[in-house]
């Protein structure tokens, strides 16, 4: 059994599409409408082209993925100036084996913190999902903003990766969201 993490290529789009479809099926059944629940192969290929998508392979089979969207592409809605964790999925056949944690650790620490020097990272999830918010909170994420999208309350959670950089350079970003912090939104 050999695991490796690499950046996805356009050739990976069909495999990532199958993985996303299988992994996001429970959300689709809950009628939570994230783009990953309806993405076709063309959109998956476009995401690979425009963003940095990682895959975790076991013996050559893609069993997990996560995309990182950076805040600078024009025409996209970014609520923070940090990288955004997008389309995180683990094959249902490999759930509860720490594969997702291994992939997120690599992306958050080795890539975003150590290579990119990102002060923080953020992600979004539906508050009515029964366990996702708790999983991210246990990983050090904190909610900082809520909004409604497609009749779902969406919670944005942030994880500080480089406290020294975050405290010195990004305090204004935090204050910009302060009126809409969770206490206010609840």
FENWO-V434702 format. One record per residue. N is the residue number from 1. PSI is psi in whole degrees, -180 to 180 (NA if undefined). Layout:
n;psi
N;PSI
N;PSI
//
This chain:
n;psi
1;118
2;120
3;143
4;152
5;135
6;171
7;134
8;154
9;169
10;-32
11;-20
12;-8
13;-47
14;-41
15;-41
16;-38
17;-47
18;-43
19;-48
20;-44
21;-46
22;-45
23;-35
24;3
25;-43
26;-37
27;-40
28;-41
29;-28
30;2
31;34
32;120
33;85
34;156
35;-29
36;-23
37;-19
38;0
39;139
40;178
41;-34
42;-45
43;-38
44;-45
45;-41
46;-40
47;-43
48;-40
49;-40
50;-23
51;177
52;110
53;128
54;149
55;146
56;123
57;144
58;118
59;42
60;-3
61;130
62;120
63;-7
64;154
65;155
66;139
67;147
68;120
69;130
70;155
71;0
72;-11
73;132
74;154
75;6
76;149
77;113
78;124
79;-4
80;162
81;27
82;162
83;151
84;125
85;125
86;146
87;59
88;125
89;142
90;137
91;135
92;-26
93;-13
94;18
95;154
96;34
97;16
98;15
99;-44
100;-42
101;-41
102;-46
103;-46
104;-40
105;-46
106;-48
107;-47
108;-45
109;-60
110;-41
111;-65
112;-48
113;-52
114;-35
115;-50
116;-25
117;34
118;134
119;-33
120;171
121;152
122;165
123;173
124;147
125;160
126;132
127;-25
128;-5
129;133
130;-21
131;-11
132;-43
133;-46
134;-40
135;-47
136;-38
137;-39
138;-22
139;3
140;7
141;148
142;136
143;140
144;-7
145;140
146;146
147;168
148;132
149;124
150;45
151;12
152;139
153;121
154;130
155;127
156;132
157;141
158;144
159;125
160;124
161;-38
162;87
163;-37
164;-44
165;-44
166;-48
167;-38
168;-38
169;-18
170;13
171;-38
172;-36
173;-45
174;-44
175;-30
176;-33
177;-10
178;-43
179;-18
180;23
181;168
182;-41
183;-39
184;-37
185;-17
186;NA
//
